Amino acid sequence: MSQHGPWFIKESNDVYIDPFVNVRVDQVIRPDGKDGQHVVVCMKPGVCVLAMDDENNVHLTREFHYGVGRYSLEAVSGGIDPGEGADTTAKRELAEELGLIAENWEAIGSVDPFTTIVVSPTKTYIARGLTKTVSNPEGTELIETVVMPLSEAVERVNAGEITHAPTCVLILQAMMKNGSTPTG
């Protein structure tokens, strides 16, 4: 038995594994002392990159996402491949998805989009000094590039039109770094 915060794990079993997701079921003793079960979904760690040009416009992707069943406006995102560092992944994804190369990279930190059942650590970046290259999206990606002023992106976050958690965090962090304040 191992301690996990105020929980005790009696047994862990992987019930599903693929290159992107690992689903584990833990038999536990809950913080209240009762027996229980907890499911943990571990996703491949990833990156999220907010590309900003010299005019303070953000370059986002608009893409249909199967899981949520709708189109979503997002910063560039992708999974870190085995043996690849987060910085390398961020540069690769920016070129693949938006056809952009950035001269200046700022590692912002890490975001945990979920904290209860899903483990999905996401390293965040702001990329500046953009130049165009050839995009090369994966076969599952039909990506439209959307460019808008940072102020409009902030408004869309506040209006609930941009909902991808790491993108929301990056847009709001970019606003704060630029010395702006949120709009009402």
Residue, then its C-alpha position, 0 to 999 in steps of 0.5 A: m500500500s502506498q500513500h498518495g496525499p491523504w489517500f492510500i492506494k491498495e492496488s493499481n491496474d492499467v485498463y487501457i493504454d495507447p500512445f496518447v492515453n493510459v487509463r488506470v483504476d486504483q483501489v483506494i482507502r479514501p481520506d474518510g477511511k472508507d474503501g473506494q475506487h479512483v480512475v486516473v486518465c494520464m494523457k501524453p504531456g503536451v505544449c501550447v504555443l501562443a504566436m504573437d506578431d509585431e502588431n500584437n496580433v495572436h495567431l490561432t488555429r480553428e479546427f474541429h475537435y472530435g472529443v468536444g464535437r465542435y470547432s475550437l479557436e486555440a493556440v497551437s497545441g500538441g503532444i510531446d513525442p518520446g525522446e523529444g523535449a518540450d521546446t523542440t515540440a513547441k517549435r515543431e508544432l508551430a511550424e506544422e500547424l500554422g507554418l510559422i517559425a519564431e525567433n523569440w521564445e518565452a517559456i511561460g510555465s505549465v498548466d494542468p487543464f484538469t486536476t481531478i481525474v485527468v493528468s495532462p501537463t501542458k508546457t506553455y510558450i509565447a512565440r514572437g518574431l514570426t516568419k512564414t514557412v510551409s505548414n505540414p499538419e497531420g492527416t487528422e488536422l484540417i486547420e484554419t489560421v485565425v489572426m486577431p488583435l490580442s485585445e479581441a482574443v481577451e474579449r473572446v476568452n471573457a465571452g466564453e468563445i475561446t474555451h481551450a484552457p491552456t489557450c485561455v491562460l496564455i492569452l490572459q498572461a500575454m495581456m498581463k505581460n503587455g501591461s493591459t487590463p481585462t475588458g469588461 
